[in-house]
């Protein structure tokens, strides 16, 4: 795929450049609680603006139902982008209507505009090719060139991600080029031992990547809510912990395949449990109990890995040459259940390995828990996209950027 470096070399002064970014940041009202995805697109936007382009930034935010919804406005993200750029960013209050057309028409060379949430238009996410294509045509009218830099959305067959690049000369932005380069190091040229840490709530979200990684990884560590389906598959009581019983046969198959292939599968040896889920708003003390992973009381719920598991996982990461981590070890949003996730993050920081944090909640946890992002080899902006890439799937947004 052509990259933004080639575009900049050719010259963009006076050109309208549509940048499909990922500004899908978490909000509390209008307050951004994690601006990592906005910061990730700044190098691309700044490079284009500095070269004299008229930059039109577009993104989705949340899951509005194909119509305007003030709760999902990109206005806070546009304001934050302006702060990070140190320059005023114009904001269009619609996607392809009068405001968008007037805002883009009013851009001077080197200036930046953000148009409103793409998902306010049903054509963005439509499964109907014609409807999606019609919306892409309207977006294409706003620009001369297309730069894809929203890695967190490249696994979606959406109008601005998949259809629009085919209607304009297209290039990969700095972020996508970096993300793809990193993921290739996890698939094509892996330094070993290769250790994968998987957490998060549901086994079903990770089935494809586990299946694929059994052919690639040397060691797989499991935590988070998904661990309890693995423990149940081994015949252990898991109480009222998060459990996907329908996935137990698949999990048992993976454990057997791992044994046959010599892949070390590591599960928690102890967990923090409680009869009640913690209050994430007040952060009131939860007072959990630590129990062995094979001795969870029937009326208790596992909410984090325990201290012995933290030590075990740190030791299993200490000799790694490559580490991929996706998914927290527990309910890290509450201080009483953050230690497991913190321990894994610290083990990655301490490791000499090439370490990749696979986006989503893992990336949020790293920032929430106060770690220096530069201490990791790479922090992805796209959890779902990273996992699908590692599964070996064709990602629509990347395929659309290929020549």
N, C-alpha and C positions, 0 to 999 in steps of 0.2 A: 504494500500500500504506500501511496505517496504521503509524505509527512509535511508538517507545517514548515519545516526548515526549507524544503523545496519551494513552497509557496512564497515564503519570505524572500528567498533568493530571486524569485521571478518578479517580485514587487507587488505590493497591495495598496499603494497610496491611492486614495479616492475610491477604492472598491468597497462594496457592501459585503461584509463577510459574516455569514450566519454561523454562530458557534453553538452547537448543541452541547450544553454543559449539564452537569448534574448538581443542581442547587437544592436537592431534596433533603433539607436539613430539619432536624427536630425543633419544634417550636413549643413554647409555653405561652399561649396567647400570641403576641407579636414578638416575643423575645426568643432569639436563637440560642439554644442551649449547647450546640456543638457546630462550629463553623468550618469544620475540617474539609468538607466537600467544596465549600466556596473558595477556601484558600488553595485547594488543589488545582482549580482552573485559572487562577490568577496569572501564572506564567504565560499561558497561551493568550489570554485576553490582553495582557500588557504588551506582549511581543507584537501582536497585531496592531494595537493602538499606537505603539511607539513607531511602527512602520507606516503610519498614516492611513490605516484602514478605518472604515466606518463599521464598528463592530456591533452586531445584533446578537445578544445572548438570549438563549431560550432554554427552558427546562420544565420539568414537571415538579410538583410538590404534593406529596400525599396521594390520596385516592378520591378526588372529587368525582362525581358521577356524570362527567361529560357536560357540565354546566358551571357557570361561575359560582363560587362559594367563598366568601370573604375569609373563612377560616384557613383556606389554603392559598391565599394570595402570596405571590412572590415579592411583594413590596419590601418586607423586611430583608430578604436575601439581596435584593437590588441595592438597598441602602448599605448593607454590609460590604458588598462588592465594591461600592464606591469608596468606603472607608479604607479597604485594603489596597485599592488602586491609588488612593490619594487624589482622586478626581471625581467630579460629578458624574453620576450615571443617570441617564434619562430613564423614565419608566413608562411603558405603555400599559394602559389599563385593560387592554384586550389582547387577543393573540393575532388575529388577522383582520381586525376591523379598522375603523377610522383612526382610533388612537394609535394603533401599531403603524399604520401607513404614514400618518403625520409625524410620529416620533422618529421613524427611520428616515423619512424625507428631510427632517430637520437636522440630522446628524452632520456635523462638520468632520473633516478628516481628523483622524486620531481620537474621535470621541466614541463613547460606548452607550448602548441602550440595552435594557432588559425588557422583553415583552412578557405579558402575564402568563400564568400557568397554562402550559400546553394542554393539559387534561381538562381545561374548561371547555374544550371543543371535543365533541364525541368522536370526531374523525381521527384524533390522535391514537386512540387505543382500539379503534374498530377492527373487528375480524373480517369485515368486508373490504376486499382489496380496492374496490372502486371508491368507497367512502374515504378510506385512508388516503388513497392517491389524490383525491380531490382536495383534501386538506393540505397535503404535501405541495400541491400546485399553488395554493394560496400562500404557503410559507415561502416557496421558491420565488414568488414575486417580490419578496422583501429583500432579496440578496442576489449577488453575482457569484459568490463562492460559498462553499460549505466546509466547515471544519468540525469533525466529530471529536468531542473531548469529554463526553458524559459516560465514562466507563461503567458507572453503576446502572446504566440503562441499556447497554449493548446486547443483553440477552433478551430484549423485548423486540418483537416485530411491530414497532409503532411507527407512525407516519414520519416523525422528525428524526427517527433513528435509522429506519430501514428504507423508506420510500424516497425521502428528500435527497439523500446523497446521489441517487440515480438521476436527479433532475438538474444538478449543478456540478461543476468541477469540484471534486471532493478530496479532502486531505485529513490525515489523523493529527490531532493536536498533541502537545507535549505529554499530557497525562496519559492518553491512550497508548502512545508509543512506549512510554515507560512501563505501564501496566502489562502490556503484551510482552515486552522484553523480560520482565520479572517472571511472568507465568511460564515463559519458555524455559527458564532456569529450573522450574519445578516439573517440567515434563520431558524436555528434550536433552538436557545436559545437566543431570542432577549429580551434585557432589554427595557422597555417602559417608556415614549413615544419614539416611533421610527419615526424619521423624515428623509425623503428622499429629497434631492435637485437635480433636474435634469435640465441641461442646454444643451448647444451645439446647432448645427445648425438645425438638422432635427428631426421632430417628428417621422418619419419612423424608425430612428435608435433606438428609445426608446420604440416603441409600445409594444414589448414583455415584457420588464421589467416593464412598467407601468401596463400592464395587470396583471402580477404576483404580483406586489407590492400593488395593490389594495386589495389583500387578506392578506397582511402582515403589511403594514405601517399604522401609525396613522395620518400622515400629509405628504403631498407632495407639495414642492415648485417648481415652474417652472420658468425658466429664459432662457436667450440665444435666438438664432434665433427661436427655437421651440415654444417660448412663443406666437409668433404672430399668429400661427395657432390656438392656444387655444383662444386668444382674438377674432380672426375672428369667431371662433365657437360660441362665445357668442354674435355675431352680431356687433362687433366693427369694425370701419375703421382701417386698418393697413398700409395704404399708399403703399409705394413700399418696405416694409419690407419683409424679407424672409418669404415665405408662401408656404405650401403644401396643396393646395385646396383639393386634392384627399383624404387627411387624415381628413378632417373636420368631416365627419360622425363618424369615429372611435373616435375622440377626444370628440365629443358630447356624445357618448356612455360612455366614461370613466368618464366624468363629472357627468353624471346621476348615474352611478354605485357608484361613490365616495359618492354622496349624500345619496344613499340608504344604503350604508354600514357604514356611519358615518365617512368616511375618509375625513379629511379637505384638500381641494385642494386650494392652494394659488397662485394667479397669480399677475403679476406686477400691481401696481396702478399708476405708472408713469414711463416714459422711456426717454432716451436721443435719440434725432433724428437729422438727417442731410439729406440734399439732395444728398450728395456724400459719398461714402465709403472712409474711411481714407487711406492715403498712409502709408503702414506698413513698407516701406523701409526708407523713410526720416523721418517718425514720425512728419511730419509738423503739426502744430496746426489745429485741426478740427473744433473748435468752435461750439460744438453741442448746441441744445436747449432742455430744459426739458419741456415735455408736459404730461398731464394726459394720462394714457394708453388707455382711450376710446376717445381720441381726437387727434390722430396722423394725421397730415395733409396728404392729398392725394399724395403730391409730396415728402414726407419725408420717411426716413427709420429708424426704430428703431435699435439702435446699442449697447445699454446697459440698465440695469435697472436704474431707477432714485433714487434720495436721499430718498424719502419717502418709496420706495420699499426696499431700503437697510435697513432702520430702521425696517420696518415691518418684513423682513426676519430674521434679527438679533433677534427680539423679539420672533419669532416663533421657533428659534433654542435654545433659552435661557433655556428652561425647558426640553430639550431632554435628554434621557438617552443613546440613540444610534442614530448616524447620518451617513448616506451614501450620499456622494456627487459625482456626475459624470456630468461634463460639465460646462464650464464657463458661466457666466451671460451675457457676451457681448464680444466685440472684444478686449480682454484684452491685445493683443499685442501692442495696441496703448494707450499711457498714458491717452488720453482723454476719453477712454472707458474702463478703467481698474478698476474703483472704485467699480463697482458692484461685480465683481469677488473678489476683495480685501476685500470687506465688508463681503462676505460669508466666505472666508477663516479666517478672523479675528474672526468672530462669532464662528467658529469651534475651534479656538485656545482658545477663552475665555470660551468655554463650558466645564463643567465637564463630559460631555458625552463621550462614546467610539466613536471616530470619525474615519471614513474611507474615504479617498480620492480615488475615483475609477479610477485611472490611466489616460492615454491619456492626453488630453489637460488640465484636472484639475490638474494633477500632475505637468505638465509643468508650469502651471500658478503659483502654489505654489512656485516653485523654481524661476521662472522669477520675481515674485513680492517680493522676498526677505524673505519669511517666513522660520522659522526654521523647518525643517522636523520633528524634534523630538517633536514638539508641537502638532502633530497629533497622533491619536492612531495608524494609519497605512496608508501608501501611497502605493497603489497598482501599480504594473508595467504593468498591463494589463487591459486597459479600456474595450475592446471588450470581453475579457475572463470573466471579473468580471460581466458584464451585462448578458452574456449568462448563467453564473452560477446562478445569481439571478433570471433568467427566469425559472430556473429548468431544463435547457437543460443538456444532457449528453455531456461533453467536451471530444473529442477524445483523447487528450493528457493525460488527467487524467485517462480515462478508460484504456488506454494502460499501465499505471503504476500500475493498480490494479493486484493482483495475481489471 
